[in-house]
């Protein structure tokens, strides 16, 4: 750890009020903030002969902390076929992009892509196996839906995975079929694992490089900390953790990272044997740069694919989504992890899934009481007030993704009806009932830039211009705090980061304007000038 003293001068500190008067300063020693405010006072606190860095009038905010994203997936996705809406708005364009990638080589390797959203495609449906056969030149194709909860594949991919008309749906998943019973190539939730297990695996070296690539992208957006919310999804857990540690050891990964191992990888899900404690997964690198945090479990799917588990049927399909685990299985897994001392982060979008998660948390705490286990519900998109009251009583953190509304929200009213759509991610209810909130992106489900997230939280407006639940809008300053202080609390690291105050790590971002006092539509025009981690400049525009 560096013991250097640094005086960052000529800056404004954003606090939600108009920036007026003389510039401020930030003093840093041994990677931590020692003083913030008046330059002369800060200079005295830093001590003699600090290194001086002029921030040229930039506006300082605490570093953004994306406490629920997929770091490795982001890095690996940079190499996949881009079939996002902006790049491929129709199935014909998706076919063209697959054809172009197939034309680059003839080695028979898989053609992999990510980012399509059937709700936004001109055809308003998933691409079929037959449509993906056409451009593939005899090669297997697999395209991930933007949510990560559906996989569209072609006929050869189905064949390699052993999926036929006679293959049964796995628990918590669905193999979509046509009216003849023939698989269409659309695999939902756990059915994706049938293909995932035959996909070529990247090497540890590939993953190390992908983590470093992701970190570079994150620091350029002012993100100083991030959490990988499904560690062990690409490689075996030990190998994936090795890749993260190697990325940090390489010196090319300045982002502070928290890893969230998938709960079923900690022990046999069908067993009742005790799970290892979090201490069994310590990494042999600086714990301030990469550490193991909560364990992650999925309890349902996604809204855009109508696989989130809801009580009232979806308006447009009549279905009620899928529970990934039966309630008794979920309860057993959560109880075992709770008893082993883990913080638990449960993906639960629909109200039916939220209820099963709350039941499991409450019973686990009743069986083995712990002070402040600080369990989380990830997304918690469609809770009712009674469920939010239970969250407050149990001390459960709500980890939300405000950008979902801006990117995916046009699919909500047709699926949910106006009332449920308006009250998705109900920030005002969480605030009123006393639930701690953290913001994140679920990247690469959304583009993930935190400035887009701050604007989305303030506006709650879909890409089509529809405002969903204006009473749940936040101020920009409140959104910034949810992206920093809230995320630090969610990751149990508030004693080290989350605010710009003495004693905490000197992680902050310098913008060219104060996003807390400008019109929402101007926020995404702001530019990250510098990103600082531990007092070290890790990105400079």
N, C-alpha and C positions, 0 to 999 in steps of 0.2 A: 504494500500500500504506500502510495506517495505521501510524503510529509510536507510537500510544497505548499507555500502560502500564495494565494492568488487574489487579486483585487479586480473584479469585473466592474468597470466604471461606465458612466454615461448611458444609463438605461432607465426605463420606466418599469415599475412593478405593477402589473395589472391586478386590480382587486375588485373590478366591477364598477368603479367610480371613474369619472373623467380624469385623465392624467393631466396634472397641472403642476406648476412650480418647477423647481430645480430637478435635474436628473438624480437618480438614485444609484446605489452601488450594492454589489453582493460580495461579501468576503468569504473566502474558502481556505480552510487549512486541513490537511490530511483527508482530503476528499469529502469533507463535510462543511456545511454552512456554519460560519461563526457569527455573522451579522448581516442584516439586510436593512437598507434605508439610506439615511443621510451619509454622503460620501466621507465626511470627516470622521463621523462616529464609527463607520465601518472600517476605515483605515486604521484607527486606533485599536480596534478589536483584532484586526488581522495581525498586527505586529509590524516590526521594521522590515524594510526591503522586500515587500511582496512582488511577485510578478504582476505587471499591469496589463489588463486586456480591455481595450476600448470597445464597447458594444454599439457604438455609433448611433445612439438614440433608439435602439431596438426595445421592444416590449417583452418583458420577461414573465413567463408563466411556469408553474411546476411542470416537470416533464410528464407527458401523457403516458398512462399505464394501461395497456390493453389487456385486461385480466381474463379475457376469454377469446382466444383466437387459435389458429393452428399454424405454428411457426414453421415446422418442417413442411407441411402441405403447401404453405405459401411459397417457400423456396423451390420445391419440386414443381409446383404448378407453373412457375416461370418458364418451364421447358415443355409444357403440354400444348396441344392444339387449343387455341383460344376460340371458344364457341360461346362467349358471353353475348348478351343481347346487342351490345354496340358493335360487336365484330361479326355476328351471325344472326340477323333478325328473322331469318326464315330457314326452314329445313333444307331448302335448295342451297343456301349459302353454307350451312353446316356441311352438306355433302361436298361442296366445292373445297372447303377447308380441309376435310379429311382426304380428299383426292390430292390436293396439293402436297400434304404431308406424305402421303403414300408415294408420290412421285419422286421424293428426295432419295429414296433407297428401295431396293428390292430384296431386302434380307429376310422378309417374312415376319419381322418383329411387330409387336402390338402397336396399334395406333390409338393413343390415349389423349383425351381432351377433357376440359371442364368448363362449366359456367353457363350452360343453356338453362332456360327457364320456360317451360311449356306455357305458362300463363301469358308470357309476353311474345312468344313466337307468332308470326302471322297465322299459322295453322292452329294455334291454341291447343297443341297436343305434343306429346313426346315423339321424337323420331322412332321409327320402328326398325326391327331387325332387317327387314327387306330393304328399307331405305338406306341403311348403313352398309348393306352388302354391296350396293351399286358402286360406290367410290373406293372400295377397300382394296381392290386388286388382289383378292384372295387372302387378305390378312385379317386377323381379329381386331375388332374395334370396341372400345369401351369409353363412353362419355359420361362424366359425372354431372349430375344436375347441380345447379348453383348452390343448393342447400346441402349437398353432400349426402342426402338421404335417399336418392334414387340413382340408378345406373342404367343407361341405355346402351345395349350391346347388339352386335350383329350375330348372324347365324353361326359363324365359325367360333366366336367367343362362347356362345351357348354350348356348342359341341365340345369345346375344350373343357368347359366346366361340368360337362355331363348333365346338362339341363335338358329334359325332354318333356313331352306332354304328360308323361307319367310321374315326373318329379313332384313330390309333395312340397307345399309351402313350408318353410321352416318356421318355428315358433318366432313370433314377433316380426315376420316378414311376409312378402307377397311376391309371387311370380305372376305378373300380369299375363292374361291369356285372352285370345280372341274368342268369338262365339263357337269356334270349333274345338276349343280347348288347347290350341297351339300357343306356346309362349310367344309374346309379341316382341321380346327383347327388353322389356322394361322391368327392372328388378327393384323392389322397394325394401328399405330397411335391412333386416338381417339377411334377406335373400341376396343382397349384394356380396355377402361373404362367399357365396358359391363361386363367384367369378374372382373375387379378390385373392382367393387362395391359389389360383393358377396364374396370376399375373407375375411377370418377372419382378423380382425385388431389386431395388437399388442397393448398392453396396454401402457399408458404413462410411466410406470415403465420399460417395455421392451425397449421402445425407449430411455429412459434416459440411460439405461445400454448400449444400442447399440451405442449411441453417445460417451460414455466414452470408449468403446472398439475401436471405430474408432479413437478417439484422441490418444490412446496408439499406434495404428499402425502408425499414421501420425508422431508423435514425434520421433519414432524409425527411420524414414527416413529423419529427419532434417526439417520437415515441421512445422513451428511455427504458421502459420495462414492458414485458409482455409475458403472457402465460400460454403454454401449449396445452389445450384443453382436450387431449385424447392421446397422450404419449403411449407409444406402443401400437399404434394403428398401422404403421407402415412396416417396421422391422420388429423382431422380437424385442421385448421391453429392454433387456440388458443391452442389446446392440444399439437401440435408438438412444438410450441414455449415454452410451459411449460416444455416439456421434455428436451429441450436444456438448459433452465435456471436451471432446477434441476440437470443436469449433471455438470454444472459449480458450482452450490452451493455445490455439494457433495465433491468438492475438487479433483476429479479424472479426471478432464478434462482440462489440461493445454493449449491446443491449442486455440489460439484466433480465434473466429468464427464469420463470417458474414452470416446472414440469408437473403435469397432472396425469399420473398413470391410470390407465383404464382399470376399473376395479376387478374385472374378471381375470386380469393378468397377475393379480396379487396372490391368487390361490384358486383352487378348483371351485367353480361356482356351485357345483352340485354337492359339495362337502359342507360339513359344519365345523371343520377344524379351524382353529384360530389363524388369523392372517398375520403376516409379519408386520412389525411396526414401521412407521415412516423412517425411523432411524436406520433401518436395514438398507435404505436406498440412498445413503449419503454419497455424494460424488467427490472425487479427489481433486477438486478445483475450488477456487474462491466461491464460497457460498453466497456472496453478495452479487456474483455474476450469474450463477446457475444453481438452482436448488430444487428440491422436490417439495411440492405443496400438497394440495388436496388430491384425493383420488376421484376419478370421474366415472359416472355411470349414466347411461341413457335409459330413460323410462318411456319415451315415445318418439315420434318422428317430427315432421315439419308441417307448417301450415300450407306452404306453397304446393306441397305434394299431397295434401289432405291426409297425412299419416299421423299428425299430432292427435293425441287421444282426447276427445272432447265428450262432454255429457250430452249436449244437444247435437243432433246430426248436422253435418255440413249442408248448407242450403242447396248447393248445386249438385252434390253427389248422393246425399242421403246417408253416407257412411259416417262412422264415428272414430275413424283413425285406428291406430295400433298401439298397444302397450308392448314395449320391448321385452319386459319380463312380467310374468304373472305376479300379482301383488305379494304372494307369500315368498316368491323367489327374491323379489326386490327387497322385501323386509329382511330376509336372511342375509343377503349381501351387505346391506347397510348396517345391520346389527353387528356383523363380524368386523367390518371396517371401523365402526364406532368403538367397539370394544378394544380394538388394536391401537386406538389413539389417532386415527386419521381424521382430518377434516374431509368432509364429503361434499362433492359438487354434483348435483343431480340435474341432468337435462330433463326439463319438464315444461312443455309448451302449453298443452291443452289442460283445461281444468280437471279432467278425469285423471291425467297423469300427475298433476300438482297434488291432488288429494292423496294418491297412493304414496307419493314422496313424503308428504307431511305425516301421514299415518306411520310410515316407516321410521322417520326421524323421531317422532314422539315416543314410539314404543322402544326404540333403541336407547333413548335418554332415560326412559323409565326403568329399563333393565339395568343399565350401567350409567349412572349419572356422572357427568363430567362438567367442570366449570368452563363455560364459554367454548363449546366445541366449534362454534361459528360455522356450522354447515351452511351450504349455499343451495339455491335453486337457480340453475342457469336458464335464461330466457324468460321463464315464468310469465308467459305472454298473455294468458287468458285466465287470470285468477279472479275469484269473486271476493267481495270485501270480507266475508267470513274467513276465507283462506288466508287473506293478508293479515287479519287479526291473529290467526294461529302462528303465522310466520313471526310476527312481532313478539308474541309470547314465548316462542321457542328460540328467539335470537337468530333467526335465519336471514342471511343476506340475499337480496334480490340482485342478480347480475343480468342487466338488460343490454340490448343492442339497438340504440335509437335509429341507426341508419337503416334498419330493416324496413321501416315505414317508407323512407325515401326510395329505396331500391325495390322492395318486394310488396309494398302496401297496396298497390292496385289490385292484387289478388285477394285481399282480405274481405271487402264487402261482398263480392259474389259468393265467397265460401262461407262467411259468417253471418251475413246480414248487417245492417247498419249499426245496431247497438253494440254487438260484440266487437265489430271492427273498430268502432270509435273508442272502445275501452280496452284495446290491446295495450300491453305494457303501461298500465295505468299509474304513472308517476305520482299524480295528485293523491291517489288512494294510498300508495306506499308512504308518501310524505305525511299524510294526515294520520295514519295509523301507526307511525313510528318504526317502519322497516328501513334498515340501512340499505342504500342503493349504490351499486357500482355500474359504470358504463364500460362497454367493450364493443367489439365489432363482429366476432365470429368469423373473421377473415380466414379463408378467401370466399366465404359465402357472400359477403359484400366487399366493395373495393377497400374499405377499412380506414381511409384517411380520417384521423380524429377531427379535423376541421369540418369534414362532411358530417361527422357524427354530432358535433356541437350544433351546427346549423339545423340538422334534422331534428334534434331534441327541442330546439327553440320553435321550429315551424310545424313539425308533425304533418308534413305535406307529402303526398305520394308523387311519383314521377308524372302522373297524369293531372296533378294540380289539386287533388282532393285533400282537404284537411281532415284528419282523423282525430277526434277528441281534443279540441283546443284547450280544454280545461287541464289537460295533462302536459301542456307545453312547459318547458323550463326556461329560465333565463340562461344566457350564454355563460355567465359566471357559475351558476349552479351546475351546468353541464360540465364545465371545466373541472369543478370540484369532484363530480362523480367520476370523471376520467382520471383523477389523480388521487385525491384523498380517499374517495370511495373505493377505488381499486386497491389501494394500499391496505385498507381495512379488510377487504374481501380476501386478500392473500396473506393476512396476518402479519403484515410487514409495516404497519403504521408507525412503529418505533424507529424505522429507518428512512422512510420516504413517504411521498404523498403531498407534502407541503414545502413551501420555501421558508423555512425557519431554522434558527440556530439548533445545531445538534443533529439535524437530519442530513442524509447524503445530498451532495450538491448536484442534483439531477434537475436540469431545467431546459426550457426551450426559449429561443429568442425569435420573436416574430417581427415583421416589418410594420405591424399595426396592432392596435388593441382590439381584439375580437370580442371583448366583453362589453364594448360600448358602441359598436357599429350595427348597422342594419343586418339582419340575418342573411340576406342575399349577398352581402359583401364579405361574409366570413370566409367562404371558400376561395375568395380572391387573395386572401392573406398568404404571405410567403414565409416559410421557415428560413431564417437567416443562419442560425446556428443551433446545434443540439449539443448539450453539455451533460456528460455522465461522470459523476465523481470529480467535478471540476475540470475535466478534460474535454476539449472540443473534439467531438467524434463525427460531426458533420458541419460543413461550412459551405454555404451557397456561393 
